[in-house]
Amino acid sequence: MKKLSFLLLLAALHSFSTSAQQKKTINPAQQKMNSFITNLMSKMTVDEKIGQLNLPSSGDITTGQASSSDISRKIKAGQVGGLFNIKGVDKIKAVQQIAVENSRLKIPLLFGMDVIHGYHTVFPIPLGLSATWNMDAVKKSARIGAIEASASGINWTFSPMVDISRDPRWGRISEGSGEDAYLGSQIAKAMVTGYQGKLQANNEILACVKHYALYGAGEAGRDYNTVDMSRVRMYNEYLPPYKAAIDAGAGSIMASFNEVEGIPATASKWLMTDVLRKEWGFKGFVVTDYTGIPEMIAHGMGDLQTVSALALNAGIDMDMVGDGFLNTLKKSLAEKKVTIEQINRACRLILEAKYKLGLFTDPYKFCDESRAAKEVFTLENRKTAREIAAESFVLLKNSNNTLPLKKTGTIGLIGPLADNTANMYGTWSVAALPENADKSITVLQGLKNVLGNNAKVITARGSNFLADSVMEHRYVNVHNPTYKRDSRTEAELIKEALEVAKKSDVIVAVMGEGSEFTGESSSVTNIEIPQTQKNLLKELAKTGKPVVLVLFTGRPLALKWEDENLPAILNVWFPGSEAGNSIADVLFGDVNPSGKLTATFPQNVGQIPLYYAHKNTGRPETGKFTKFRSNYLDVTNDPLYPFGYGLSYSNFTFSDIKLSSNTLTSGKSITATVKLTNNGKYDGKEVVQLYTRDLVGSITRPVKELKGFQKISLKAGESKDVTFTISEEDLKFYNSNLKFVAEAGDFKLFIGANSRDVKETSFKLIK
């Protein structure tokens, strides 16, 4: 008995010591927040706690109606934790006033919006932004987006989207950073820090990393579709950008629509609790995507009460639009299908986010009326957008130095995107299109701005986006009602274009996709330039005049005919507010293109999925068709343009690689150095890319993996040594037991201008 008492005393002392130690590790600011929220929650009813978990759309709220709307009644009753799709200081201040002056506990609201690639000042779509390979530029675009959005009262953005995708049929590939987990992780960190800063100033907003998890891997490239893959693949190829964003301090996460391992992500406790919180240590809150909870009914997971309980039990904290939490959690609590501890946890996390944003100290922190006029859509912001857009463009082909163009003669500007204000921004430009579409710089206006009176520009539309008017409406006008179709026949449009071509010294064909060809619910099975536009291109090529294709796209396209028949192709993605100016800057050589692809361009749609970091089979392709090898009968396995590819007006060359040692010892590092030389006539930038290959592993390993990159500026004729440091940490991967390890053995190391064209050497890791 005495022995038992002694053991109990020891246990109590240990518990006291542990508790004291934990208190010591919590900083005073954390303690102050914990105390504040604990005190607040002690006053909250269950209904008010559940109310904090409810995120409706702003719905019927307009200026002057805030206090009489249905949403306002819910806010007064403590049934709303935040709103989204509302902007403008006047509206947001009026709604916030309802929360902090007319609700019982005066808890302020979060105000969220899809600030995806800029607010009023629009930057290139995220896939284009990633093509800069410039993390300072990526971070700066997010910083400006946060400044402008916060000046309109917004304090939470549903960005960045960090989903890895290797299927260009999926429309939302335009919203991400491409196919590679390493590059995607660097961009995720840059975006989060750009938006959030230290979450102290009134121009720093809460980031929401989406869509967790694996949303970009839907079967058949179809939006919202099933995802099924091994955990080894998840951990090595798809999950790293989410973790990188969390490590960078992201305050919130959005659950994805798709299922993972047979369970919708919104109901996956393994994803939301085991991985996100227990493995990765995420401390923020998780919100569903739009109606993510009720959509689980169609997945076959049960009725609204059942799926709402599943979501809360999994670790979801906030219900976007679904009303499942608001209308069923109290009943589920009474029936013991959820616990009060789970409701308390979710409520606390949302209140913590509001506290960290400073809303309890000043609910109107983001409602400074004077900021909008000084900080939104400014000349300085537009100048930055112009510079970043030009840096995102990828020169895919440039035979016979067709580009840059001379600022003389007559230029024929032809195509449905040549003078089209409505399609310069790209998808998810929700803040910009209604107010600034008329201010976007078209390609025609940009050419005139850069040329002045030095050259003549003549124009023709040449074609519509699509020949079929019904199909064109589906592609273009659903979210873009300002686009107007030309009623003339295809033959009439082409005839007019050829008349312009005859009078021109060079033809600039501005073609490709419209803004809403990509984005949410914009999956396709044909990834070529639409046939009516291709018909026009073929006729222009027959004139014998040099044809420069300025390509607008939100996804990798199959451009085999264009590559074989046109002398120059400049991929400009969707450049944003300063589209025309930035395009003209590059076309005429005021800016030397330096963009590099972050998603592989296939020869045709049948090669998809196609990505550089593939694995070998036991019967790999030999470089030409060989029977009983892993190849196609009709085309090679090669892409049209590989990951990391992009030309310059300069000619950059790489020396052989010099290693500081051919042996890397565990706990130490080696360096790899190449001399980069600009042999061209133009100053320019090159992205020096480092790849490795683990030759023998406990599981099969990719043929190449990106491990580092540096964007280097060199004047014409200049050389520079570029050095990378490689450590054991760079060689780690998740093995079959999901342990993050580096295995001793032989490695190849590659450095070059893209994933295909590289110098090669080897080294050995010794442990």
N, C-alpha and C positions, 0 to 999 in steps of 0.2 A: 504494500500500500504506500509506504514511504517512497519507494522507488518510483511508483506511478506519479505521486505528487511532485517529486523532483523533476520528472520528465515534463510534466505539464507546466511547471514553472519555467523550465528552459524554453519550451515552445512559446510561452507567453513573452518571455524576454526577447526571443528571436523575432517574434511578430512585432513587438514594440520597436526593436532596433530597425527592422526593415521599413516599418512605417515612417520612422523618424528619418531614415536615409532617403526615402522617397520624397518626403517633404523638403529635405535639403536640396534635392535635385530640381525641384520645381522653382523657377525663378519668380521674383516678386510680381512681375507683370502677369504671369500665368496664374499665380495664387489670387491676385486681385480679380482676374476674369472669372476664375472658378467660383470665388466667393460671391461675386455679383450675380452670376447665372444661377447658382444654387439658391440664393435668396429669392430671385425672380421666379424660379420654377416652383418654389414652395408656396407661392401665391396663386399659381395657375391651376385651373380646373383641368380635368382630362380633356374636355372639349377644346379648351384653349391650346393645350399641348398638341392635340391632333391638328388643330387649325394651323399651327406653324409648319406642318408637313404638307400643306396644300399650296400648289403653285398653279393658279389659273392664268389664262391669257387675259389681257386687259379688256378684251371683248368690247362692250358697249360704251366704254369710257371715252368721252370727248371733252374738249375744253368747255367748261360751263356745266357739264353734266356729272362731274365726279361724285358729288354728294347724293345724287338721286339714282345712280345705277344699281343694278343687282349686285355687282362686285362690291360697291361701297357698303351695302347692307351686311355682306359677309365680313368685310374688314371691321366694321363696327362691332360685330359679334365675336371677333377674334378668331375667324375661320380662314384667314389667309396669311401665309407666311411671306409671300412675295408675288410679284406680277412680272409678266414679260410681254413684249410687243407693245410697249408704250415708251414714247420718247418725247423730249421737250421739257425744259425746266418748269414751265407753267403747269403742264398736265401732271408731271410727277410730284411737284410740290403740293398740288391740290389733293392728290391721292394720299401722299405721305401725311398730310395734315389730318386726314380722316383717321389714320391709324394712331397717330400720336396724341391726338386731341379728343377723339370721339370713341375710342375703344377703352375697355375697362383698365387694361394694364399698360396701354400706350406703347406697345412694342412696335418699333419701326419695321418697314417692309424692305425686302430686297427688290431691285428692279433690274431685270435681265433682258438681254437682246443678243441676236446673232450678229455680233461684230466680227466677221470672219476674215476679211482682208481689207480692213479699213472701215471707217464710218462714213462721213461725208467725203473725205479725201480717200479715194479708192486705190488700193495697190493691186498688183497682179494677183490673180487667183492663187491660192496656196501652192498648187502644183507648179505654177510659174515662179512663184516666190522661191520655192525650193531650188529651182534651176539656177539661182544666183550662186549657190554654195557659199554664201556670204552671211555668216551668223550675225554680224553687226547690222547688216541691212534687214535681216529677218526680225531681229529684236527691235530695231528702230521703227519698222512698220507697225508692230504691235504696240509700241510705246505711243506713237501718234494716234493709233486707233483708240487706245485707252484715254488719251487726253481729250480727243474730240467727243467720244461717247460720254465720258464723265461730265463734260461741259454741257451735255444735254440731259443730265440727271441720272444716267445709267451707271450702276455700280457693279454689274456682273455680266460677263460675256460668255456665251456658249462656244468657246474656242479656247485652245486649238483643237482641231480634229487631227489625231495622230494615227489613224488607222492605216496600216500597211495594206497596199493593194497591188496585185500583180495581174489584174484583169481589167483592161481598158474598156470592156463592155459596160462595166459598172460606172454609172454616171457620177458617183461621188468621189471617184478617183481625183477629180478636179479640186476637191477640198482638202486633200492630204498632201503628203510630201513624197509620194512615190512608193517604190518597192523595197527599199533597203532599211533595215532596222537600225543600223548604226547612224546613218545620216538622219533618219527620222527622229532618233533620240536627241541628236544635237539641235535639231530644229524645234523639237518639243520644249527643250530647256530654254532656248532663246525666246520662244513665244511666251511662255509662262512668266519669265522674268521681265519681259517687255510689258506685259499687261499689269502685273502685280507690283513690281518694284518691291518696296517694303510694306505695302498695304497701310501706309500712313497718310500720304497726301491725298487731297481731294481729286487728283487726276490719276490715281492708281485704282484699278478695279480687279475684282475677283475673277480668276480664270476658271473655266470649266472644261476639263479634258474629256474628249469624246472620241469614239463611242466605245465604251468598255463592255465587251472586248470582242475583237476579231471581226468587226463589222465589214471590213474590206475584203473578206475572204468568202463572201456568199457564193453558193453554187451557181454556175452559169452566168456569173456577173450580174445577176438579177437582184435588184434592191430588196432589202428586208429578208432575203432568203436564208435558208439553212446553212450553217457552218459546221463542218465536221473535220477535225484533224487531231493528230496525236498531241499529247502534252509536251513531248520533246520538241515538236515543231512550234507549238505555241510559245514556249519559253525562249527558244533560240531565234525565231524569225518574226514573231508578231507582237509579243508582250513587251519587249524592251522599251519602245517609246512611251508607253503608259507609265512604266516605272520611272523612266527618266524625268517625266513631267512631275511625278509625285516627289521624287528626290529634289526637284527644283522648287518645291513648296506649293504646288498647285492646291488651291483651296477647295475645289469641288471636282467631282467626277460625274459624267453622264453615262448611264447604262445604255447598252445597245439594244436594238430591236431583235437581233438574230438569236437563235438558240445555239448553245454550246454543249456538246455532249448530251444532247437530247433534252436539255432544259433551257427555256428562254433565259437570256442573261439577266433579265430583271428578277428572276426567281432563283438565281444560282448562288447559293450560300458559299460554294467553293470559290467562285469568282469574287463576290462582294465582301466576304468576311475572311475566309481562309487565306486567299492570296493577297487581296488588297490591304486588309488591316493587319492580319497576323504576320504574313511574310514581309510585306513591304512597309508596314508601319504607317499607313495613311491615316491622318488625323482629321481630315475634312469631312464634308458630307457628300452623299451620293443622291443625285436626282435622276428620275427616269427621263427618257425621251418622251416626246409628245404622245400622250395616251398609251404609253408603254405598258401600264398595268392592265387596263381593260383589253388590250390587244392579246394578252395571254389567254383570253377566253377562246379566241379563234385558234390559238395554238393547241387547244384541247387540255388546258390545265384546270378548268373549273369555272364556276360563276364568279361574279365580281367580288363577293366577299372572300371567296376562297383564294383568288389570285392576289388580292390585296394583302391578305395575311401571309401568303407565300413571299411576297415582295418584302414586307417588313421583316419577316423571319430571316430572309436572305441577307439583309443589311442595307436595304434601300431606305433612304431618309426622307425623301421629298417626292411627291406625286405630281408630275406635270400634266395638268388638264384632266386626268382620268377620273377625279372625284371618288376614287375607290377608298382612299384613306379617310377622307372627310365623312363619307356616308356609311362605312362598314366597320371601321376599326373599333369603335366603341362596342358594337355588338360582338365582334370577335373577342374583345377583351372580356366581356361578360361570359362568353362561352369558352374562355380559356384557350382560344386558338392563337392568341398573342398575349404577351405579358406587358405589364406597366413598365417594366425595366426597358423593354425594347422601344416603347413609345418615348420614354424619358431620354434614352440614348439619342434617338433621332432628333428630338426637340432640342436637346442640349447642343448638338452639333450645328444646327441651323442658327441658334442663338449665338453660338461662338463666332460664326462667320459674320454676323451682324456686329458683334462686339469688335472683332478685329478690323472691320471696315470703319469703325468709329461712329456707327449710327446711333448707339445709345448715348454717346456724348453730344452728338449733333445730328439729329435725324435729317436735317437739311444740308448736310455737308456737301452733297453733290448738286445743290440747287442754287448755285451762284449765277444769277441772271447775266452778270457782266462778262462771264467767261466765253459764252458762245460767240459773241461778235469778234472777240480777239483771238480765239484759239481754234476755231473750226473752219476748215476749207480755206486756210490761209495761203498766201503766196509761197511762204516757206515750206509748208506741208506739201503743196503741189510740186514744188521744185524737187523735194525729196522723192515724191512719188514718180516723177519723171526719171530721175536718176536710177532708182531701183528697178523700174520697169525696163529701161534700156539694158540693165545688167542681167535681166532675166531671159532675154531673147536668146534663142539657140539657132545658130547658123548651121543648117543641116547639109547644105550643098552650096558650092561657089566655084563652078568651073570657069576657067579662063579669066579669073578675077572680075567677074561680072559686077560684083559689089566690091567696094562702095560705088554708088552712082556719081556721075559728074553733076555739078550744079549748073548745067547748061543744056541747051536744046529743048526738045519737047518730050514730055513724059506722059504716056497714056496710063491713066489710073482707072482700072476696070475691076468690077466685081461688086457683089451685094454688100460687102463690108467697107467699100471705099469711102462712103460718106454716110455713115450710119451711126447716129448718136446713141441709139438704144442698145447697141450690142458691143460697146467698148469695155464695159465693166466686168462681164462674166457673172456666173451664178452667185447667189447669196450676197447681193449688194443691196440689202433691204433698206438701209438707211439712205443710200445715195440716189437710187433711181427716181423716186418721186420728186426730189427737190433739185437735183443737179444734172439730170440727164441732158438738159439743154445746154449745160456748160461743159460736157465732156468734149474732148478734142478728137474729132474724127481724123482719119488718115489724110483726107483731102486738106483739112484745115492745117494739120501738122506740116504737110509738105509745103503749103503756102507760107506758113510761119517761118520755116527754115530757109526756103529758097528766096523769099522776097521777090525781086524782079529779075533774078539771075536765070530763071528758066520758066518755061511755060508748062502748065499742067492742064490736060484736057481729060474729061471723064466720061464714062458710060457705066451703067449698072451691069449690063451684060447677062444677068440671070437673077432669078429669085434664089432663096436658099434651097428650096426643093421644088420639083416640078408639080407635085400633087398638092393642091391648095389645102385639102383636108388634113393631110399629113403634116404640112408646114405649120398649120395652126396648132397641131398637137405638140410639135417641136418648139415653136417660137412664142406663140401668143398667149399661152396659158398664164404665164407670169410677166409677159412683156407686151401689153396691149398697144404700146406706141409704135410697134413695127407695122409698116404698111407694105402690102404685097403689090408688085407691079402687075397690072392686068394684061399687059401685052403677052403675046405668045413667045415661046422659047426662041423660035426662029427670028422674030422681030428684035428681041433683045440682043441676040448674037450679031445680027446684021449691024445694029447700031454700034456695038463694041468693035467690030472689025473696021468700021469707018474711022473710029478713033485710033485704032491700032495702025492703020495705014499712014496716018499723019504723025505718028510718034517715032522717036528714036529708040526708045526702050519702053517696054510694057511692065507696069507693076500691077499684078493681079492680086487683089485682096479678097481672099476666099476662105472657106472652111466652115466652121460651126458657128451658130448663133449662141448667145449667152446661155440660153436654157436648153441647149442640146446636151449639156452636162449638168450635174448637180443632183439633188434628191429626186427620185422617181424618174430618172432620165437614162435608164439602161437601154442599150441597143445591141443588135446582132451584127450590124454592118458598120465597120469602123473606117470606111473609106470616105473621101470627100464626096458629097452627094453627086449623083450622076449628072444632073443638069448643070452643075458647076464644072464638072469634069469635061462635059461636052464643050463648054465654053473654052476651057483651058486647051483642049485639043485643037480647036480652031485657031486660037491665038498662037499656039506653037507652030502651026502650019504657015504663018505669015513670014517666018524667017527672022523676025525681030527678036532680040533677047527678051525673055520673059522671066521676071522675078516674082516668085510666088511668096506673098506675105500671108502666112498661114495663121488663122485664128483657130484655136482648139483648146478644149478642156480635158483632153485625153490623148494618149498615143494613138496615132492614126496609121493605117496601112497605106503607104505612099509609094508603092513600087513603080507605078507608071510615072508619077511625078518625078521621082528620083532618076529614072531612066531617060526622061524626055525634056526636062527643064534645066537650064544652067544654074539657077540659084533658088534656094528655098530658105526663107527666114521664118522660123516659128516664133510667133509673138504671144502665144497663149491668149489671155484676155488681159490687157495691160492696165486698165483702170482709168482714172480721171484724166491722166495725161497721155492717153494712148497714142494719138496722132503725133504729138511732139516727140515722144520717145522713139516711135518707129522711124520718123524722119531723121532723128539724130543718128540712128544706126545705118539707115539706108545710104546716107550721104557721108558716112565716115567720121562724123563729129564724135561718135562713140564707137569704139571697136567692140564687137560682140564678144561676150565671155561666158554666156550661159552654157550649162551642161545638163543633159537629160538626167532626170532622177527616176524615170520609168522607161523601160525598153520599148522601142518601136518595132513591131513585128513586120515581116513581109506580108502576111495576110492573117485574117482572123482565126484561121484554123490552127495557128501555132500557139494560141493562148491556152493556158498561162505560159508566158515566156519571161524569164528573168535571168540575170547574170549569175546569181549565187545558187545555181542549180547543183544537183549531185550527179555523179556518174552512175550509170548502170553497170552491170557486169559485162555488157556488150556496148560500150560507148561508140558514138559516131566517129568515123576515121577522118572526117573532113570532106569526104565524097560518098556518094551512095554505095553502100556495100550490103549485100543481102545478109539477113540474120544479124543486123546491127540495129541499134535504137535510132532509126532515122525514118524520114518520110520518103515515099516514092517520088513525089512531085516537087518538093523544095528542100533545100538544106535546112538544118536546124538553126542556122545563123539568123540573128535579127537583121532588120534593115539598118537600124541605128542602135548601137549598144548603150547600156547604162553608162553614164558618165561622159557621153559623146557630145561634142560641140566644137565647131570650127571657129577660126579667128581670121581677121584680115592680115594678121601676122603669121609667121611660121615659127612655131616653138619646137625646139629639139631637146632631147634628154640624153645626158651621158649615161654610161653604164653605172650601175649602183655600186657604191663603196660601203661595205659593212665595217663597223669598228671591230667586230669579231664575228666569226662564223659559229660561235657557241654562245648561247644565252643560258646563264646559270640562274636557277631559281632565286628570287629575291633581288636580282640585279637587272641591268638593262643593256641593250646595245643600240647603236645608232645606224641608220641607213641614210646615205647622202647621194643626191644626184645634182649635176650641174644643169640648170635650165637656161637655155639661150633663146633670145628673141632674134631670129634671123631675118625678120621681115622689115618692111619700111614703116610700119606703124607701131606706136606705143600700144601696149596691150596687157591683158591679164590672162593667166593660165591657171587652171585648177590642177594642182599636182596631187595625184591620188595614190594612196598606198593600199595594197591588198595583200592578204596572206592566204596560204593554203596549208591545212594540216594534212600531211600525206598519209598518216596511219592513225586511226582513232578507235576508241572502243565502240563508237557508233559511226556511221558514214558521215563524212563532212563535205561541205560545198567545195566546188572547184576554185572559187575565189570568194573572199569576204573583205569588204571595205573596212579598214582599221584606222584610217586617218586621211586628212586632206588639208591642203593649204592653198589659198588663192593668192597668187604672186603677181605683182605689177612689175613690168619690165619695159624700159624704153627701147626703141628700135636699136638693135645691135648689142644690147646689154645682156650680161650673164649673171647668174646668182646661184650659189650653192643652197639647196633646200634639204634640210635635215629632219628626219623623224626619229623619235625615240620609241623603242619597242621593249616592253617588259612582259613578264609572265602574265600579268593581268590582261593584256591585249589578246592573249591566246586562249582565254577561258571560254567555255561553252557549257551548256547543261547536258549532262550525260543521261543515260537511260534511267538513272535513279533521281534525275532532276537535281543533281549536285553540280554546282558551278565550279568547274575544274579546268586546269590546263594539264595536258598529258605530255610527258616527255616524248621526244622523238624528232623526226625530220619535218621541216617546214620549207615551203617556197615563199618568197617575198617578191612582190611585183610593184613597180612604180611606173606611172605613165599618165597620159592625158585622158584616158577612159579605161573601162574595164577590159577592153579588147587589146588595145595598142599599148603594150607595156614592156619595160625592161624587166629582167628576171634574175634572181639569185636565190641562194638557199642558206639555211642555218639550222642548227640543232638546239633544241631545248633540253637541258640536263637538269634533273631534279635529285 
